[in-house]
Amino acid sequence: MIQLDVTIMGQAYRLACKKGEEKALQDAVDYLNSKVNQIR
């Protein structure tokens, strides 16, 4: 498993994913942050 440090809504998290899925996970985090920022 790969560990990826991300920030969601200003809060730091360490998430795990399978090797090769890092970009998909980062894309999902970026999408979530963009949607949250639209709501704010």
Distance bins in CASP14 RR format, pairs under 12 A and 6 or more apart:
PFRMAT RR
TARGET T0000
AUTHOR 0000-0000-0000
RMODE 2
METHOD distances of the structure
MODEL  1
1 14 0 0 0 0 0 1 0 0 0 0 0
1 15 0 0 0 0 1 0 0 0 0 0 0
1 16 1 0 1 0 0 0 0 0 0 0 0
1 17 1 0 0 1 0 0 0 0 0 0 0
1 18 1 0 0 1 0 0 0 0 0 0 0
1 19 1 0 0 1 0 0 0 0 0 0 0
1 20 0 0 0 0 0 1 0 0 0 0 0
1 21 0 0 0 0 1 0 0 0 0 0 0
1 22 0 0 0 0 0 1 0 0 0 0 0
1 25 0 0 0 0 0 1 0 0 0 0 0
2 14 0 0 0 0 0 1 0 0 0 0 0
2 15 0 0 0 0 1 0 0 0 0 0 0
2 16 1 0 0 1 0 0 0 0 0 0 0
2 17 1 0 1 0 0 0 0 0 0 0 0
2 18 1 0 0 1 0 0 0 0 0 0 0
2 19 1 0 1 0 0 0 0 0 0 0 0
2 20 1 0 0 1 0 0 0 0 0 0 0
2 21 1 0 0 1 0 0 0 0 0 0 0
2 22 1 0 1 0 0 0 0 0 0 0 0
2 23 0 0 0 0 0 1 0 0 0 0 0
2 24 0 0 0 0 0 1 0 0 0 0 0
2 25 0 0 0 0 1 0 0 0 0 0 0
2 26 0 0 0 0 0 1 0 0 0 0 0
3 13 0 0 0 0 0 1 0 0 0 0 0
3 14 1 0 1 0 0 0 0 0 0 0 0
3 15 1 0 0 1 0 0 0 0 0 0 0
3 16 1 0 1 0 0 0 0 0 0 0 0
3 17 0 0 0 0 1 0 0 0 0 0 0
3 18 0 0 0 0 0 1 0 0 0 0 0
3 19 0 0 0 0 0 1 0 0 0 0 0
3 21 0 0 0 0 0 1 0 0 0 0 0
3 22 0 0 0 0 1 0 0 0 0 0 0
3 25 0 0 0 0 0 1 0 0 0 0 0
4 12 0 0 0 0 0 1 0 0 0 0 0
4 13 0 0 0 0 1 0 0 0 0 0 0
4 14 1 0 0 1 0 0 0 0 0 0 0
4 15 1 0 1 0 0 0 0 0 0 0 0
4 16 1 0 0 1 0 0 0 0 0 0 0
4 17 1 0 0 1 0 0 0 0 0 0 0
4 18 0 0 0 0 0 1 0 0 0 0 0
4 19 0 0 0 0 0 1 0 0 0 0 0
4 20 0 0 0 0 0 1 0 0 0 0 0
4 21 0 0 0 0 1 0 0 0 0 0 0
4 22 1 0 1 0 0 0 0 0 0 0 0
4 23 0 0 0 0 1 0 0 0 0 0 0
4 24 0 0 0 0 0 1 0 0 0 0 0
4 25 1 0 1 0 0 0 0 0 0 0 0
4 26 1 0 0 1 0 0 0 0 0 0 0
4 27 0 0 0 0 0 1 0 0 0 0 0
4 28 0 0 0 0 0 1 0 0 0 0 0
4 29 0 0 0 0 1 0 0 0 0 0 0
5 11 0 0 0 0 0 1 0 0 0 0 0
5 12 1 0 0 1 0 0 0 0 0 0 0
5 13 1 0 0 1 0 0 0 0 0 0 0
5 14 1 0 1 0 0 0 0 0 0 0 0
5 15 0 0 0 0 1 0 0 0 0 0 0
5 16 0 0 0 0 0 1 0 0 0 0 0
5 22 0 0 0 0 0 1 0 0 0 0 0
5 25 0 0 0 0 0 1 0 0 0 0 0
5 26 0 0 0 0 0 1 0 0 0 0 0
5 29 0 0 0 0 0 1 0 0 0 0 0
6 12 1 0 0 1 0 0 0 0 0 0 0
6 13 1 0 1 0 0 0 0 0 0 0 0
6 14 1 0 0 1 0 0 0 0 0 0 0
6 15 1 0 1 0 0 0 0 0 0 0 0
6 16 0 0 0 0 0 1 0 0 0 0 0
6 17 0 0 0 0 0 1 0 0 0 0 0
6 22 0 0 0 0 0 1 0 0 0 0 0
6 25 1 0 0 1 0 0 0 0 0 0 0
6 26 1 0 0 1 0 0 0 0 0 0 0
6 27 0 0 0 0 0 1 0 0 0 0 0
6 28 0 0 0 0 1 0 0 0 0 0 0
6 29 1 0 1 0 0 0 0 0 0 0 0
6 30 0 0 0 0 1 0 0 0 0 0 0
6 31 0 0 0 0 0 1 0 0 0 0 0
6 32 0 0 0 0 1 0 0 0 0 0 0
6 33 0 0 0 0 1 0 0 0 0 0 0
7 13 1 0 0 1 0 0 0 0 0 0 0
7 14 0 0 0 0 0 1 0 0 0 0 0
7 15 0 0 0 0 0 1 0 0 0 0 0
7 26 0 0 0 0 0 1 0 0 0 0 0
7 29 1 0 0 1 0 0 0 0 0 0 0
7 30 0 0 0 0 0 1 0 0 0 0 0
7 32 0 0 0 0 0 1 0 0 0 0 0
7 33 1 0 0 1 0 0 0 0 0 0 0
7 36 0 0 0 0 0 1 0 0 0 0 0
8 14 0 0 0 0 0 1 0 0 0 0 0
8 15 0 0 0 0 1 0 0 0 0 0 0
8 25 0 0 0 0 0 1 0 0 0 0 0
8 26 0 0 0 0 0 1 0 0 0 0 0
8 28 0 0 0 0 1 0 0 0 0 0 0
8 29 1 0 0 1 0 0 0 0 0 0 0
8 30 0 0 0 0 1 0 0 0 0 0 0
8 31 0 0 0 0 0 1 0 0 0 0 0
8 32 1 0 0 1 0 0 0 0 0 0 0
8 33 1 0 0 1 0 0 0 0 0 0 0
8 34 0 0 0 0 0 1 0 0 0 0 0
8 35 0 0 0 0 0 1 0 0 0 0 0
8 36 1 0 0 1 0 0 0 0 0 0 0
8 37 0 0 0 0 0 1 0 0 0 0 0
9 29 0 0 0 0 0 1 0 0 0 0 0
9 32 0 0 0 0 1 0 0 0 0 0 0
9 33 1 0 0 1 0 0 0 0 0 0 0
9 34 0 0 0 0 0 1 0 0 0 0 0
9 35 0 0 0 0 0 1 0 0 0 0 0
9 36 1 0 1 0 0 0 0 0 0 0 0
9 37 0 0 0 0 1 0 0 0 0 0 0
9 39 0 0 0 0 0 1 0 0 0 0 0
9 40 0 0 0 0 1 0 0 0 0 0 0
10 29 0 0 0 0 0 1 0 0 0 0 0
10 32 0 0 0 0 0 1 0 0 0 0 0
10 33 0 0 0 0 1 0 0 0 0 0 0
10 36 0 0 0 0 1 0 0 0 0 0 0
10 37 0 0 0 0 0 1 0 0 0 0 0
10 40 0 0 0 0 0 1 0 0 0 0 0
11 29 0 0 0 0 0 1 0 0 0 0 0
11 32 0 0 0 0 0 1 0 0 0 0 0
11 33 0 0 0 0 0 1 0 0 0 0 0
11 36 0 0 0 0 0 1 0 0 0 0 0
12 29 0 0 0 0 0 1 0 0 0 0 0
13 25 0 0 0 0 0 1 0 0 0 0 0
13 29 0 0 0 0 1 0 0 0 0 0 0
13 32 0 0 0 0 0 1 0 0 0 0 0
13 33 0 0 0 0 0 1 0 0 0 0 0
14 25 0 0 0 0 0 1 0 0 0 0 0
14 29 0 0 0 0 0 1 0 0 0 0 0
15 21 0 0 0 0 0 1 0 0 0 0 0
15 22 0 0 0 0 1 0 0 0 0 0 0
15 24 0 0 0 0 0 1 0 0 0 0 0
15 25 1 0 0 1 0 0 0 0 0 0 0
15 26 0 0 0 0 1 0 0 0 0 0 0
15 28 0 0 0 0 1 0 0 0 0 0 0
15 29 1 0 0 1 0 0 0 0 0 0 0
15 32 0 0 0 0 0 1 0 0 0 0 0
16 22 0 0 0 0 0 1 0 0 0 0 0
16 25 0 0 0 0 1 0 0 0 0 0 0
17 23 0 0 0 0 1 0 0 0 0 0 0
17 24 1 0 0 1 0 0 0 0 0 0 0
17 25 1 0 1 0 0 0 0 0 0 0 0
17 26 0 0 0 0 1 0 0 0 0 0 0
17 27 0 0 0 0 0 1 0 0 0 0 0
17 28 0 0 0 0 1 0 0 0 0 0 0
17 29 0 0 0 0 0 1 0 0 0 0 0
18 24 0 0 0 0 1 0 0 0 0 0 0
18 25 0 0 0 0 1 0 0 0 0 0 0
19 25 0 0 0 0 0 1 0 0 0 0 0
20 26 0 0 0 0 0 1 0 0 0 0 0
21 27 0 0 0 0 0 1 0 0 0 0 0
21 28 0 0 0 0 1 0 0 0 0 0 0
22 28 0 0 0 0 0 1 0 0 0 0 0
22 29 0 0 0 0 0 1 0 0 0 0 0
23 29 0 0 0 0 0 1 0 0 0 0 0
23 30 0 0 0 0 0 1 0 0 0 0 0
24 30 0 0 0 0 0 1 0 0 0 0 0
24 31 0 0 0 0 0 1 0 0 0 0 0
25 31 0 0 0 0 0 1 0 0 0 0 0
25 32 0 0 0 0 0 1 0 0 0 0 0
26 32 0 0 0 0 0 1 0 0 0 0 0
26 33 0 0 0 0 0 1 0 0 0 0 0
27 33 0 0 0 0 0 1 0 0 0 0 0
27 34 0 0 0 0 0 1 0 0 0 0 0
28 34 0 0 0 0 0 1 0 0 0 0 0
28 35 0 0 0 0 0 1 0 0 0 0 0
29 35 0 0 0 0 0 1 0 0 0 0 0
29 36 0 0 0 0 0 1 0 0 0 0 0
30 36 0 0 0 0 0 1 0 0 0 0 0
30 37 0 0 0 0 0 1 0 0 0 0 0
31 37 0 0 0 0 0 1 0 0 0 0 0
31 38 0 0 0 0 0 1 0 0 0 0 0
32 38 0 0 0 0 0 1 0 0 0 0 0
32 39 0 0 0 0 0 1 0 0 0 0 0
33 39 0 0 0 0 0 1 0 0 0 0 0
33 40 0 0 0 0 0 1 0 0 0 0 0
34 40 0 0 0 0 0 1 0 0 0 0 0
END
